[in-house]
Amino acid sequence: MINENPCPTYYLHNPHVSGAWYGKTIFNNLMPAKKNKNYSKYSFLLENSQGQNYSVAMIYDGGDSSFPGFRRLPTARLKKTLSKFEVEQWIKLNRYNQRYNIIQGKDVEPTEQDAIIIQIHGIESSYKTLQTYISKFKKRILFLNHFYISARSRSQIAQDLGINLIVSECDLYKRSELFRSIYPWYKKPVLALPYAFGDRFKSLRPPSERFPACVATGTLDFIKDPEYFRDLHDLTESRVLHPMRQTIYENKTDLKGLIDSYISPYRAGIEGRGMLVLLRQTFQDPQPEYNAINIVDLYNNYQMAVVPEEITGLPGIGMVEAMAWMRLPR
């Protein structure tokens, strides 16, 4: 398919696979523990593309899916057929109303100004299929988040694919020694693409009516799987992904009244291995008390907020949500 649009087209590679970027996945929507969670940190890229000086298209290639076990399917043809169907249903699920081109990787014919955007999540499973057509793109963008998982192997794959621009929530090349250690081949700034907060995050009352203290929010996650996190542990010797959150959480009693902590450990009490643990991790809410909080009301009860970053230097989306709450009501 030849792109006749004079504006650049950004081809989102397998956008249906991960729930951390453009919207919830089909698989997550079927899971009681995850159905009501809103994963749409970058949905604005799709929602606001109509009428802009760029367009958005979807590339599927049968390399991956949001469903566990997809990679074991017997034929590439079946995988590609199911991938296209899943992308179509994913668009409907996330209520993206405008029409998007949905293109199989082998059929894409980009112009020199077009770009492919690849998520770091799932880059291993799509590596072989990407190799068959990524050379058509002169602009190859890697969307980098949570880069501590299988860090060095994913970095090597990104280099092999000829990635020439990395995008993340801050300039990791400038601000993260960890990034420079894991991506030594990348020698230029990382393009900062900040989170966009939802409309529900707004100021509901003036600061004078709020409690004169700081509220701390966020998930506290630990380094558990040695295979996934070996590189991170070797470089930092840390056992936690959010050191400052851990400090606040462990001292919340002493800090109460100064910093009121709502920081919540991830999957507390449902850790380990085995089928029963796997079922609980799939169907049980990993943070029931935290997810039950009305976060907008919580922010509006305090004059200040702190949402500490992860050990990689990347901020959490709560940072911009808290900023939205700081705006004075109109």
C-alpha positions in Angstrom: 0.0 0.0 0.0 1.5 3.3 -1.1 1.0 6.3 1.1 -0.2 9.3 -1.0 -0.7 11.5 2.1 1.7 14.5 1.9 2.0 14.5 5.7 4.0 11.9 7.5 2.4 8.7 8.6 3.3 7.1 11.9 2.9 3.3 11.7 2.2 1.9 15.2 3.7 -1.6 15.3 1.4 -4.1 17.0 -0.4 -1.5 19.1 -2.8 -4.1 20.5 -0.1 -6.1 22.3 0.8 -4.0 25.4 -1.7 -2.3 27.7 0.8 0.4 28.8 0.7 2.7 25.8 -2.4 3.4 23.7 -5.3 1.7 25.5 -6.4 -1.5 27.3 -5.8 -4.8 25.5 -8.4 -7.4 24.5 -6.9 -9.9 26.9 -6.9 -7.5 29.9 -10.5 -6.6 29.2 -11.4 -10.2 29.7 -9.6 -10.4 33.1 -11.7 -9.3 36.1 -8.6 -7.9 37.9 -7.7 -5.7 35.0 -10.9 -4.9 33.1 -11.5 -1.6 34.8 -7.9 -0.3 34.7 -7.3 2.5 32.2 -4.1 2.1 30.3 -4.0 5.0 27.9 -0.9 7.1 28.7 -0.4 7.9 25.0 -4.0 7.5 23.6 -3.8 11.2 22.6 -1.6 10.2 19.7 -4.6 8.5 18.2 -7.4 10.6 19.5 -6.0 13.9 18.2 -4.4 12.7 15.0 -7.4 13.7 12.8 -6.8 17.1 11.3 -3.2 17.2 12.4 -0.1 17.4 10.2 0.4 13.7 10.5 -1.7 10.5 10.2 -1.6 7.2 12.1 -1.8 3.7 10.7 -1.5 0.2 12.3 1.0 -2.5 11.4 0.4 -6.1 12.4 2.7 -8.9 11.5 1.7 -11.9 13.5 4.7 -11.6 15.8 2.8 -11.2 19.1 -0.6 -10.8 20.8 -2.0 -9.7 24.1 -3.1 -13.4 24.7 -0.7 -15.8 26.4 0.2 -18.8 24.2 -0.2 -16.9 20.9 3.4 -17.6 19.9 2.7 -21.4 20.1 0.1 -21.3 17.3 1.1 -23.7 14.5 1.2 -21.4 11.4 2.3 -17.9 10.5 -0.8 -17.5 8.4 -3.1 -18.2 11.4 -1.1 -15.8 13.6 -1.4 -13.0 11.0 -5.1 -13.6 10.5 -5.8 -13.4 14.3 -3.5 -10.4 14.6 -5.5 -8.4 12.2 -8.8 -9.4 13.9 -7.3 -8.5 17.3 -6.2 -5.0 16.1 -9.7 -4.3 14.7 -11.4 -5.3 17.9 -8.8 -3.4 19.9 -9.7 -0.2 18.0 -13.4 -0.8 18.9 -12.7 -1.6 22.5 -10.8 1.7 23.0 -13.4 3.7 21.1 -11.1 5.2 18.6 -13.8 6.5 16.3 -11.8 7.6 13.2 -10.8 5.0 10.6 -7.2 3.8 10.5 -5.3 1.9 7.9 -4.5 -1.6 9.2 -1.6 -3.0 7.2 0.2 -6.2 7.3 4.0 -5.6 7.7 5.0 -7.2 4.4 2.6 -5.0 2.4 3.7 -1.6 3.8 5.2 0.9 1.4 6.3 3.9 3.4 7.6 7.2 2.1 10.9 8.7 3.2 9.0 10.9 5.8 7.0 8.1 7.3 8.2 6.3 10.5 7.5 3.0 12.3 7.1 3.2 16.1 8.0 0.0 17.9 7.2 -0.7 21.6 10.0 -2.1 23.7 7.5 -4.6 25.1 7.3 -7.6 22.8 10.3 -6.6 20.7 11.8 -10.0 21.1 8.8 -11.9 19.9 8.4 -9.7 16.8 12.1 -9.5 16.0 12.1 -12.1 13.1 9.0 -10.7 11.5 10.2 -7.1 11.8 13.4 -8.0 10.0 11.5 -8.9 6.9 10.2 -5.4 6.3 11.7 -2.8 8.7 14.4 -1.9 6.1 11.6 -0.1 4.1 11.6 2.5 6.8 14.3 5.2 7.0 12.8 6.4 10.3 12.7 3.8 13.0 11.5 4.9 16.4 11.6 2.9 19.6 9.1 3.7 22.3 11.1 3.0 25.5 9.4 2.5 28.9 10.3 0.0 31.7 13.6 -0.7 29.9 14.9 -2.6 32.8 13.2 -5.9 31.7 15.6 -8.1 29.7 17.5 -4.9 29.3 20.7 -5.8 27.4 19.1 -8.4 25.1 16.4 -5.9 24.1 19.0 -3.2 23.6 20.9 -5.5 21.2 17.7 -6.3 19.2 16.9 -2.5 18.9 20.4 -1.9 17.6 20.1 -4.8 15.1 16.8 -3.4 13.9 18.6 -0.1 13.1 16.6 2.0 15.5 17.6 5.7 14.9 15.4 7.5 17.4 14.4 6.6 21.0 11.4 8.2 22.6 10.6 8.1 26.3 9.2 10.3 29.2 12.4 12.2 29.6 15.8 12.5 28.0 17.4 9.3 29.3 20.6 9.9 27.4 21.2 13.0 29.4 19.7 12.0 32.8 20.1 8.2 33.2 23.5 6.6 33.7 21.6 3.3 33.7 20.3 4.0 30.2 23.7 4.9 28.9 25.1 1.6 30.3 22.4 -0.5 28.7 22.3 1.4 25.4 25.9 2.3 24.7 25.4 2.4 21.0 22.8 5.2 21.2 24.7 8.5 21.3 22.2 11.3 21.0 19.3 12.8 23.0 16.2 10.7 23.7 13.1 12.6 22.6 10.9 13.4 25.5 7.2 12.6 25.0 5.5 13.4 28.3 2.4 11.7 29.6 -1.0 13.3 29.0 -3.4 13.3 31.9 -7.1 12.5 31.7 -9.8 15.1 31.8 -11.0 13.9 35.2 -7.7 15.2 36.8 -8.5 18.8 37.8 -8.7 21.1 40.7 -12.0 20.9 42.6 -11.2 23.2 45.5 -8.8 26.1 46.2 -5.5 25.4 48.1 -6.8 27.1 51.2 -9.4 24.4 51.7 -6.9 21.6 51.4 -4.9 19.8 54.1 -1.4 21.5 54.5 0.6 18.4 53.9 2.0 16.2 51.1 0.3 13.1 49.8 2.5 10.3 48.3 1.1 7.9 45.7 2.3 5.2 43.3 3.0 1.5 43.0 5.9 -0.1 44.8 7.4 -2.9 42.8 10.3 -5.2 43.6 12.8 -7.0 41.5 11.6 -10.6 41.6 12.4 -12.5 38.4 16.2 -12.9 38.2 16.0 -13.6 34.4 14.1 -10.5 33.5 15.9 -8.2 35.9 19.4 -9.5 35.9 20.9 -6.6 34.1 19.2 -4.0 36.3 20.3 -5.8 39.5 23.9 -6.2 38.2 24.1 -2.5 37.4 22.3 -1.1 40.5 22.5 -3.9 43.1 19.0 -2.9 44.0 16.1 -5.2 44.9 13.4 -2.6 44.4 12.3 -0.6 41.3 11.2 2.4 43.3 13.7 3.2 46.1 12.2 6.5 47.2 8.7 5.1 47.3 10.1 2.3 49.4 11.6 4.8 51.9 8.3 6.7 52.2 6.3 3.4 52.5 8.5 1.9 55.2 8.5 5.2 57.2 4.9 6.1 56.7 4.0 6.1 60.4 6.8 8.5 61.3 6.0 10.7 58.3 2.2 10.9 58.8 1.0 14.4 58.9 3.9 15.6 56.9 3.8 13.1 54.0 0.7 10.9 54.1 1.5 7.7 52.1 -0.9 5.8 49.9 2.0 4.0 48.2 1.0 0.4 47.5 3.1 -2.7 47.0 2.4 -4.5 43.8 0.9 -8.0 44.1 1.5 -8.2 47.9 0.6 -11.7 49.1 0.3 -13.2 45.6 3.9 -13.8 44.8 5.8 -17.0 44.0 5.4 -19.7 41.4 3.0 -22.4 40.5 -0.4 -22.7 38.8 -2.4 -21.4 41.8 -0.2 -18.3 42.0 -0.5 -17.8 38.2 -4.3 -18.0 38.4 -4.4 -15.5 41.3 -2.0 -13.1 39.4 -4.3 -13.4 36.4 -7.7 -13.0 38.0 -7.0 -11.2 41.3 -6.6 -7.4 41.5 -2.9 -6.9 42.4 -3.7 -3.7 44.4 -7.4 -3.8 45.5 -7.2 -1.1 48.2 -5.1 1.3 46.1 -7.3 0.9 43.0 -10.4 1.6 45.1 -9.1 5.1 46.0 -10.7 8.0 44.2 -7.3 9.5 43.2 -8.8 12.8 42.0 -10.5 13.4 45.4 -7.3 12.3 47.2 -5.2 14.8 45.4 -7.7 17.6 46.0 -7.5 16.9 49.8 -3.8 18.0 49.9 -1.8 21.1 49.1 1.2 19.1 47.8 2.0 15.7 46.2 5.0 13.5 45.6 5.2 10.7 43.1 8.8 9.4 43.2 10.3 8.1 39.9 11.5 4.5 39.3 15.2 3.6 39.6 15.7 4.1 35.8 15.0 7.8 36.2 11.6 7.7 34.4 8.7 9.5 36.1 5.3 7.9 36.8 2.1 9.2 35.2 1.0 10.3 38.6 3.4 13.1 38.4 1.4 14.9 35.6 -1.9 13.9 37.1 -0.8 15.6 40.3 0.2 18.7 38.3 -3.3 18.8 36.8 -4.8 18.8 40.3 -2.6 21.8 41.2 -4.3 24.0 38.7 -6.7 26.5 40.3 -10.4 25.9 39.7 -11.9 28.1 37.0 
